[in-house]
Amino acid sequence: MSSKSVKRISEYFIKPLHDLSPEAKQPFHFTPFQLPCLNISYSQKGLLFAKPPPSESQDFSITAYLDDLRRSLSATLDHFYLLAGRLVTKKEENPASYVIYLNTENSPGAKFIYATVDATISDILQPADVPVVVRSFFDLNNAISHDGHTLPLLSIQVTELVDGIFIGGSINHMVADGTSFWHFMAAWSEIFKSKDQYHGSISRPPVLKRWLLDGSDPIINLPFTHHDQFIERLEPPPLKERFFHFSSASVSKLKAKANSECNTTKISSLQAVIALLWRSVTRIRRLPVDGETSCRLMVSNRRRLNPPLSDDYFGNPISVLRGTATVGELTANGLGWAAFRLHKAVINYNDTSVKESVESWIKRPFIIKLSQRIDQNYIHVGSSPRFDMYGCEFGLGKAVAARSGWMNKGDGKITMYPGREGGGSMDVEICFASSQHIMDLECDEEFIDALRIE
């Protein structure tokens, strides 16, 4: 697959179908959840579909299909119009500071790319490691959120394979988290499928009114006089990416085992699976037993706040939680011990914790610099098997697989997906800088035993 190259055929900019309302044209100011993410790379997720079977292929036209995708994307941007905008920086003089906001006017819109590649679905799914060509299924590689001043906040790339179609989205991570991205994709798929039956409404309109801490100023002044004071760009390291599948039976057994070991029923399926990954990856790294290891979890704060935000709240209200232990503790104790440690980190981060974190940031704003957070003793878990990725069909039926781009990845990055068959099954993508770590993981007894359960 290394010889395969993606060829871009056409590029368009897509604007909302209708003119924006006066309210939608107002500057959209970011929250303390969003502004720290200016250095975070664009999020890249996509779906691989099979083309219609030969018996139906004479009725399938890629030209007509692309036209339908563009028209339905324009209609979707009526609802998610923020994604058609650009970032703007306004410099304040007294005190000297930056104000960064989103402007929905005078923007060319979201980007839409059509590309082709001489590859098949099996070329993508059969190799043990994710082929490098998948990275070219996404636009805006190497872009960070701050680049939204000049680059689109959303870029869709439709790549036609010999027997398939890949729809990949690159979205500004300061503007939207995974929940919001898959909400957008679901709405786009809904409008696409409705065709002539679409009359301007969708089943789940996004909630665009932003959350503010009581008494806080909606306009945040960042304590900078030039973007060089906070901007950081890191070159993604060379990585091997491999998928592992946990059947619903495997997930259920892991959850039961973790709860049984702790004499509780509170540990979730996801916590049990992540605990297994944390233990197994830590073992194969052969770290000193007295060293500290951590498992970092990306979590949504929508339901942690009181009152809670809607699941349809559009934005990036996320936090990074951490379970920590010494290597000796993690490997000497069982699955339940590790899972309950993660469980406690999750349940202890509540409305009070979220608001205290936001209040602290408002007092001393900072922009995340990933170079200051590199730690070879941790795993970082992103995305979620609870996202309804396979509900987004775009007229092609259920996707055969979900994949991600190469941004926001590093050694020990784990990306979670729902299993295609549903039922609580999960797919896990694990990134390692070392091929030896992948081979060692496939020999880790606890890990392989969990995969074998059917």
C-alpha atoms as one frame of an Amber mdcrd trajectory, in Angstrom:
protein
   0.000   0.000   0.000   2.960   2.344   0.358   2.939   2.873  -3.425  -0.698
   3.959  -3.492  -1.250   7.691  -3.704  -4.396   9.766  -3.400  -5.147  12.100
  -6.292  -7.258  15.170  -5.647  -9.726  15.788  -8.464 -11.720  18.814  -7.315
 -12.170  21.221  -4.420 -15.157  23.390  -3.515 -16.108  25.703  -0.711 -19.598
  25.136   0.636 -21.648  27.833   2.328 -24.937  27.472   4.211 -27.876  27.033
   1.859 -29.668  30.135   3.135 -28.541  33.560   4.306 -27.718  33.733   7.995
 -30.034  35.459  10.432 -28.830  38.672  12.079 -28.266  36.704  15.303 -26.100
  34.120  13.506 -23.923  36.899  12.094 -22.876  38.080  15.554 -19.329  37.270
  16.753 -19.238  33.923  18.544 -16.944  34.101  21.563 -15.271  30.977  22.890
 -15.459  29.471  26.362 -12.691  28.462  28.791 -13.206  24.899  27.542 -12.281
  25.920  24.009  -9.566  28.581  24.117  -6.911  26.356  25.756  -7.119  24.126
  22.649  -5.629  26.601  20.165  -2.560  24.367  19.728  -4.540  21.129  19.407
  -4.560  19.646  15.902  -7.720  19.242  13.872  -9.705  16.126  14.718  -9.914
  13.650  11.830 -12.510  10.885  11.667 -14.192   9.136   8.765 -16.204   6.205
   7.468 -15.396   3.641   4.793 -18.348   2.483   2.674 -18.719  -0.192   0.033
 -19.952   0.988  -3.340 -23.349  -0.360  -4.423 -23.083  -4.004  -5.614 -22.680
  -4.649  -9.369 -26.394  -5.369  -9.758 -27.096  -1.776  -8.717 -23.935  -0.113
 -10.019 -25.506   1.046 -13.267 -27.775   3.283 -11.198 -24.859   4.739  -9.206
 -23.088   7.813 -10.547 -20.219   9.262  -8.547 -20.906  12.653 -10.136 -24.540
  12.626  -9.015 -23.526  11.282  -5.608 -21.048  14.106  -5.061 -23.664  16.651
  -6.123 -26.077  15.232  -3.545 -23.393  15.309  -0.854 -22.571  18.947  -1.584
 -26.221  20.036  -1.636 -27.018  18.235   1.615 -23.834  19.594   3.229 -24.925
  23.124   2.353 -28.327  22.460   3.939 -26.641  20.988   7.025 -24.544  24.132
   7.403 -27.789  26.082   7.793 -27.952  24.421  11.224 -24.219  24.089  11.944
 -23.300  27.465  10.450 -20.367  27.953  12.823 -18.468  25.368  10.775 -18.618
  27.631   7.722 -16.899  30.523   9.536 -13.342  31.502  10.372 -11.463  32.596
  13.477 -10.645  36.248  14.053  -8.184  37.836  16.467  -8.784  41.314  17.828
  -5.900  42.981  19.654  -6.749  45.034  22.700  -4.420  47.809  23.828  -5.298
  48.463  27.451  -4.384  46.072  28.844  -2.509  44.506  25.935  -4.331  41.279
  25.150  -5.882  39.069  22.489  -9.544  38.331  21.909 -10.159  35.361  19.614
 -13.657  34.719  18.312 -15.495  33.041  15.460 -16.841  35.144  12.608 -19.558
  33.610  10.415 -19.540  36.409   7.834 -17.253  36.949   4.859 -15.988  33.390
   4.866 -15.672  31.104   1.819 -17.286  28.329   3.890 -16.456  24.714   4.619
 -14.225  22.806   2.214 -15.325  19.816   0.123 -12.758  17.691  -1.718 -13.189
  14.832  -4.163 -10.218  12.504  -4.540  -9.464   9.067  -5.934  -7.064   6.254
  -5.079  -6.272   2.992  -6.845  -6.956   0.874  -3.774  -9.659  -1.493  -2.578
 -11.466  -1.889   0.722  -9.387  -4.988   1.448  -6.221  -2.942   0.853  -7.337
  -0.723   3.724  -8.687  -3.340   6.127  -6.564  -6.444   5.557  -3.049  -5.246
   6.537  -2.183  -5.763  10.189  -1.296  -2.092  10.606  -3.392   0.804   9.319
  -1.909   1.680   5.892  -0.147   5.031   5.659  -2.380   5.957   2.693  -5.323
   6.385   5.103  -3.689   9.585   6.318  -4.220  11.016   2.833  -7.974  10.383
   3.143  -8.108  13.530   5.287  -7.439  17.187   4.602  -5.631  19.712   6.805
  -2.860  17.414   7.989  -0.546  19.340  10.332  -3.114  22.105  10.961  -3.710
  23.269  14.524  -6.871  24.953  15.747  -5.314  28.428  15.612  -4.970  27.938
  11.853  -8.737  28.370  11.648  -7.960  32.058  11.080  -7.010  31.215   7.493
  -8.068  27.587   6.999 -11.619  26.184   6.979 -12.997  25.025  10.308 -14.394
  21.957   8.563 -13.021  20.109   5.549 -14.720  17.059   4.067 -12.770  14.779
   1.765 -14.606  12.140  -0.277 -12.098   9.599  -1.567 -13.271   7.129  -4.185
 -11.666   3.690  -3.998 -11.985   0.949  -6.616 -14.871  -0.640  -4.709 -15.560
   1.848  -1.944 -15.988   5.433  -0.808 -14.355   7.034   2.200 -15.937  10.143
   3.729 -13.422  11.821   6.013 -13.916  14.942   8.087 -11.244  17.239   9.521
 -12.742  19.593  12.085 -11.266  22.370  14.188 -10.902  20.808  17.633 -11.401
  24.086  19.451 -14.802  24.488  17.802 -16.090  20.931  18.222 -15.356  17.755
  20.169 -16.169  14.197  19.108 -19.749  14.423  20.361 -20.386  17.503  18.227
 -18.587  16.104  15.183 -20.698  12.928  15.099 -23.824  14.996  15.795 -22.990
  17.018  12.683 -22.320  13.875  10.644 -25.623  12.343  11.741 -27.521  15.487
  10.741 -25.758  15.569   7.362 -26.605  11.913   6.740 -30.217  12.547   7.779
 -30.583  15.439   5.332 -28.821  13.486   2.570 -31.199  10.536   2.936 -34.308
  12.700   3.140 -33.651  14.221  -0.322 -36.882  15.892  -1.522 -38.543  15.276
   1.848 -36.212  17.721   3.585 -38.041  20.936   4.407 -35.559  22.730   6.634
 -35.793  20.885   9.945 -33.709  18.094  11.484 -34.442  15.698  14.323 -31.656
  17.019  16.586 -30.885  20.717  16.045 -27.577  21.750  17.613 -27.671  23.871
  20.746 -25.391  26.769  19.835 -25.939  28.963  22.894 -22.678  28.626  24.763
 -22.291  27.724  28.407 -20.891  30.414  30.707 -19.822  30.258  34.317 -22.206
  32.364  36.399 -20.967  35.941  36.645 -18.159  35.511  34.118 -17.482  37.861
  31.221 -18.519  36.317  27.886 -15.501  37.948  26.211 -12.172  36.537  27.353
  -8.985  38.535  26.998  -5.969  36.295  26.541  -2.798  37.735  28.143  -0.721
  37.840  24.942   0.512  40.491  22.554   1.594  38.123  19.760   0.580  34.609
  18.817   4.221  33.472  18.927   3.905  33.675  22.697   1.621  30.659  22.812
   1.618  28.876  19.443   3.417  25.541  19.262   3.628  23.074  16.396   4.769
  19.494  16.890   5.583  17.135  14.063   3.585  13.910  14.500   6.016  11.095
  15.351   6.317   7.996  13.134   3.775   5.542  14.486   2.340   2.109  13.931
  -1.451   2.022  14.276  -3.262  -1.257  14.831  -6.899  -2.146  15.465  -8.156
  -4.734  17.932 -11.754  -5.927  18.223 -13.549  -6.663  21.487 -16.765  -8.627
  20.946 -19.824  -7.860  23.060 -19.176 -11.125  24.947 -15.598 -10.072  25.659
 -16.674  -6.646  26.899 -19.393  -8.158  29.103 -16.967 -10.637  30.638 -14.383
  -7.932  31.342 -17.010  -5.762  33.008 -18.260  -8.656  35.133 -14.706  -9.604
  36.137 -13.789  -6.029  37.131 -16.952  -5.569  39.190 -16.624  -8.981  40.822
 -13.032  -8.305  41.913 -14.164  -5.062  43.586 -17.494  -6.388  44.906 -19.397
  -3.634  43.104 -21.645  -3.068  40.110 -20.472   0.478  39.385 -17.620  -0.155
  36.948 -18.722   0.446  33.367 -17.869  -1.617  30.309 -15.676   1.173  28.980
 -13.776   1.510  32.252 -13.137  -2.237  32.304 -11.787  -2.293  28.737  -9.581
   0.766  29.302  -8.250  -0.759  32.527  -7.216  -3.860  30.573  -5.437  -1.671
  28.013  -3.706   0.352  30.711  -2.395  -2.758  32.440  -1.314  -4.516  29.250
   0.448  -1.527  27.678   2.232  -0.781  30.950   3.462  -4.383  31.182   4.908
  -4.485  27.668   6.738  -1.202  28.203   8.723  -2.850  31.010   8.832   0.306
  33.087  10.524   0.494  36.521   8.117  -0.824  39.166   8.488   2.301  41.291
   7.737   4.638  38.368   4.372   6.353  38.031   2.038   5.545  35.187  -1.169
   7.314  34.255  -4.226   6.741  32.107  -5.631   9.951  30.686  -9.260  10.031
  29.633 -10.957  12.633  27.444 -14.428  13.181  28.933 -17.395  15.365  28.080
 -18.661  17.720  30.779 -22.171  18.010  29.337 -23.773  15.791  31.950 -21.366
  16.701  34.726 -22.613  20.259  34.932 -25.634  21.147  37.049 -27.944  21.829
  35.368 -26.585  19.522  32.675 -26.029  20.629  29.113 -27.962  19.002  26.317
 -26.264  16.117  24.510 -26.841  18.312  21.444 -24.771  21.172  22.878 -22.378
  22.091  20.081 -18.867  22.886  21.191 -15.919  21.385  23.005 -16.863  21.139
  26.705 -14.285  18.485  27.537 -11.708  17.791  30.226  -8.829  15.368  30.629
  -9.101  13.137  33.687  -6.311  10.990  34.987  -6.005   7.712  36.842  -2.540
   7.237  38.310  -0.642   4.427  39.986   2.857   3.108  40.327   3.795   0.485
  37.774   4.116  -2.040  40.584   0.634  -1.291  41.929  -0.989  -1.495  38.511
   0.600  -4.785  37.510   0.438  -6.494  40.911  -3.257  -5.799  41.479  -6.057
  -7.115  39.280  -8.241  -5.729  36.511 -10.866  -4.568  39.002  -8.354  -2.539
  40.981  -7.295  -0.604  37.866 -10.874  -0.210  36.633 -12.093   1.101  39.988
  -9.245   3.611  40.034 -10.515   4.945  36.700 -14.104   4.826  37.960 -13.212
   6.997  40.954 -11.428   9.528  38.742 -14.574   9.805  36.614 -17.199  10.046
  39.357 -15.149  12.444  41.472 -15.020  14.928  38.628 -18.407  16.577  39.111
 -20.136  19.929  38.711 -18.028  21.489  41.446 -14.789  20.165  39.964 -15.645
  21.415  36.477 -16.573  24.899  37.659 -13.513  25.175  39.898 -11.314  24.253
  36.934 -13.005  26.846  34.719 -12.766  29.540  37.404  -9.068  28.795  37.883
  -8.421  29.092  34.135 -10.299  32.412  33.913  -8.042  33.811  36.632  -4.878
  32.589  34.900  -5.567  31.786  31.221  -3.140  29.491  29.441  -2.921  27.681
  26.119  -2.069  23.985  26.222   1.414  23.134  24.959   1.625  19.440  24.181
   5.431  19.405  24.443   5.045  20.060  28.159   2.751  17.055  28.540   4.781
  14.364  26.804   5.241  11.424  29.145   6.388   7.982  28.035   4.671   6.357
  31.021   1.080   7.117  30.116  -1.695   6.119  27.768  -4.159   8.666  26.407
  -7.688   7.542  25.522  -9.818   9.523  23.088 -13.073   9.221  21.148 -15.811
   6.887  22.405 -17.560   3.609  21.528 -20.777   5.421  22.455 -20.649   7.648
  19.385 -23.183   6.478  16.799 -20.670   6.374  13.972 -22.380   3.576  12.065
 -25.712   5.395  12.118 -24.281   7.790   9.498 -24.990   5.994   6.211 -25.123
   8.667   3.458 -27.258   6.481   1.207 -24.671   3.682   1.064 -25.872   1.506
   3.911 -23.853   0.779   7.014 -20.164   1.658   6.796 -17.755  -1.268   6.719
 -15.285   0.499   9.035 -14.433   3.738  10.819 -10.948   5.197  10.694  -9.071
   8.281  11.874  -6.278  10.463  10.529  -2.807  10.838  11.985  -3.302  14.057
  13.969  -3.357  14.222  17.787  -1.599  10.878  18.044   1.503   9.705  19.847
   3.052   6.675  21.453   0.365   5.180  23.685  -2.589   6.996  22.111  -5.725
   4.849  22.131  -8.803   5.684  20.065 -12.109   4.015  20.884 -14.815   3.091
  18.367 -18.076   1.159  18.518 -17.887  -2.304  17.006 -19.663  -2.522  13.684
 -21.969  -5.290  14.895 -23.153  -3.196  17.845 -24.322  -4.899  21.020 -21.690
  -3.174  23.149 -18.751  -4.416  21.064 -15.764  -2.115  20.687 -12.906  -1.500
  18.275  -9.682  -0.088  19.686  -6.923   1.606  17.717  -3.573   1.610  19.532
  -0.585   3.685  18.415   2.997   2.731  19.195   6.291   4.224  18.117   7.814
   0.745  18.302   6.752  -2.281  16.240   8.161  -4.399  19.048   5.507  -3.035
  21.405   2.780  -4.200  19.030   4.295  -7.678  18.861   4.641  -7.767  22.639
   1.040  -6.666  23.110  -0.114  -9.511  20.881   1.739 -11.875  23.207   0.385
 -10.354  26.426  -1.608 -13.157  28.004  -4.300 -11.063  29.721  -4.878  -8.965
  26.607  -5.068 -11.867  24.149  -7.297 -13.915  26.464  -9.794 -11.027  26.496
  -9.802 -10.832  22.694 -10.408 -14.569  22.347 -13.718 -14.477  24.212 -16.656
 -14.988  21.853
